[in-house]
């Protein structure tokens, strides 16, 4: 089951697109925080408490768990169709994730 929550990022962050696309294809309810201001919000005590490295994109699940790094976030919001249902299918997906990371 895909996770839902809030994606913290700045406009046109190409790393966030992967997570947003995965969420859209899987039906996960992912929103962005319009009040997020890169260089300010990610340096606040509250943000750093959730995401100690202050990196974005960062994802807060609907139950308050935090995930950072675009591959991890896209994996979390994806469904089985996008993740693969067997180790072989998943092994075929990993290179695509790595390619998209560059």
C-alpha positions in Angstrom: 0.0 0.0 0.0 1.3 3.4 -0.9 1.9 6.1 1.7 0.2 9.5 1.7 1.5 12.7 3.2 3.3 16.0 2.6 6.2 16.5 0.3 8.5 19.4 1.3 10.3 20.8 -1.7 10.9 23.9 -3.7 9.3 24.7 -7.1 10.9 22.9 -10.1 13.0 20.6 -8.0 13.6 17.8 -10.5 14.4 15.3 -7.6 10.8 15.8 -6.3 9.3 15.0 -9.6 10.0 11.3 -9.3 8.1 11.1 -6.0 5.2 13.2 -7.4 5.0 11.0 -10.5 5.1 7.8 -8.5 2.3 9.2 -6.3 0.2 10.2 -9.2 0.5 6.8 -10.9 -0.1 4.8 -7.7 -3.0 7.0 -6.4 -1.2 8.1 -3.3 -2.4 11.3 -1.8 0.7 13.5 -1.8 0.5 17.2 -1.4 3.3 19.8 -1.3 3.6 22.5 1.4 3.0 25.9 -0.3 4.5 27.6 2.7 7.8 25.8 2.3 10.6 28.2 1.6 13.9 26.5 0.7 16.8 27.9 2.8 14.5 29.0 5.5 11.9 26.4 6.3 14.4 23.5 6.1 16.6 25.3 8.6 14.0 25.7 11.3 14.1 23.6 14.5 10.8 22.0 13.7 11.9 20.8 10.3 15.3 19.6 11.5 13.6 17.7 14.3 11.7 15.7 11.6 14.6 15.7 9.0 17.9 16.2 10.8 19.9 16.7 7.6 17.6 19.5 6.3 17.6 18.0 2.8 14.8 18.2 0.4 12.8 16.6 -1.0 11.6 15.4 2.3 8.3 13.5 2.9 6.2 13.4 6.1 3.7 10.5 6.0 0.2 11.0 7.2 1.2 9.3 10.5 4.2 11.6 11.1 7.1 9.5 9.9 9.8 11.3 7.9 11.6 10.1 4.8 14.2 11.9 2.7 16.0 11.2 -0.6 13.9 11.0 -3.8 14.3 7.3 -4.4 13.2 6.4 -0.9 10.2 8.7 -1.1 9.2 7.5 -4.6 9.4 3.9 -3.4 7.3 4.7 -0.3 4.5 6.4 -2.3 4.5 3.8 -5.1 2.2 0.8 -5.3 3.1 -2.8 -6.1 2.7 -2.2 -9.8 5.5 0.4 -9.7 7.7 -1.4 -7.2 7.4 -4.9 -8.6 5.9 -7.9 -6.8 8.9 -10.2 -7.0 12.6 -9.8 -6.4 13.3 -10.1 -10.1 10.8 -7.4 -11.0 12.3 -5.2 -8.3 15.8 -5.8 -9.5 14.7 -4.5 -12.9 13.3 -1.4 -11.4 16.4 -0.4 -9.3 18.5 0.6 -12.4 15.7 2.9 -13.5 15.7 4.5 -10.1 19.4 4.9 -10.2 19.3 6.4 -13.8 16.6 8.9 -12.7 18.8 10.0 -9.8 21.6 11.3 -12.1 
